Amino acid sequence: MAIEDRGFASMERSKQRHIASKGGKAAHQKGTAHEWTSEEARAAGRKGGLASHHPKSEEPAPPGDPESAVASTPDLEQMIGPNGVI
């Protein structure tokens, strides 16, 4: 049996939805399910949007990373001297 053939992710989508639906209904009956307010949903959406649209600038790039070479290359303005000559 291959790893791909095991677990929840390998099931048919309809079967996954059926099982997840049972879990959601049980949580609501038990009273432990979380129901989002519009403010909570708005804040979560804003946070997710910020995270997906802004690269992590605090983490240094690993050595040999092609993007780190671009980041370490001086700007054209820095390369041009006071006389406009490189």
C-alpha positions in Angstrom: 0.0 0.0 0.0 1.5 3.3 -1.1 1.4 6.4 1.2 -1.0 8.1 -1.3 -3.5 5.3 -0.7 -4.0 6.0 3.0 -5.9 8.5 5.1 -8.6 11.2 4.8 -7.0 13.0 1.9 -7.1 10.0 -0.4 -10.9 9.4 0.1 -13.4 10.6 -2.5 -14.5 14.2 -2.0 -18.1 13.2 -1.3 -17.0 10.8 1.5 -14.7 13.5 3.0 -17.6 16.0 3.0 -20.0 13.4 4.6 -17.5 12.7 7.5 -16.7 16.4 8.0 -20.4 17.2 8.1 -20.9 14.6 10.9 -18.1 16.2 12.9 -19.6 19.7 12.4 -23.1 18.6 13.4 -21.7 16.8 16.5 -19.8 19.9 17.6 -22.9 22.1 17.3 -25.0 19.7 19.3 -22.3 19.5 22.0 -22.0 23.3 22.0 -18.3 23.5 21.3 -18.6 24.6 17.7 -17.2 28.1 16.9 -19.6 30.5 15.1 -17.8 33.4 13.5 -19.1 36.9 14.0 -18.8 39.3 11.1 -16.0 41.2 13.0 -14.0 38.0 13.6 -14.4 36.9 9.9 -13.4 40.4 8.7 -10.3 40.4 10.9 -9.3 36.8 9.9 -9.7 37.7 6.2 -7.6 40.8 6.6 -4.9 38.9 8.4 -4.9 36.1 5.7 -4.8 38.7 2.9 -1.8 40.5 4.5 0.0 37.2 5.0 -0.5 36.0 1.4 0.4 39.4 -0.2 3.5 40.3 1.8 6.7 38.2 1.6 8.6 37.4 4.7 11.3 40.0 4.7 12.6 39.2 8.2 14.0 35.7 7.2 17.3 35.8 5.4 17.5 33.8 2.2 19.5 30.6 2.3 23.0 30.8 0.7 23.0 29.9 -3.0 19.3 31.1 -3.3 18.9 32.9 -6.7 16.7 35.5 -5.0 19.4 36.3 -2.4 21.8 37.2 -5.3 19.3 39.7 -6.6 18.7 41.1 -3.2 22.5 41.6 -2.6 23.1 43.3 -6.0 23.5 47.1 -5.6 20.9 49.3 -7.2 21.7 51.0 -10.5 21.6 54.3 -8.8 24.3 53.1 -6.3 26.5 51.8 -9.2 26.4 55.1 -11.1 29.0 57.5 -9.8 28.5 61.3 -9.2 29.4 61.9 -12.9 26.8 59.5 -14.2 29.4 56.9 -15.0 29.4 53.3 -13.9 
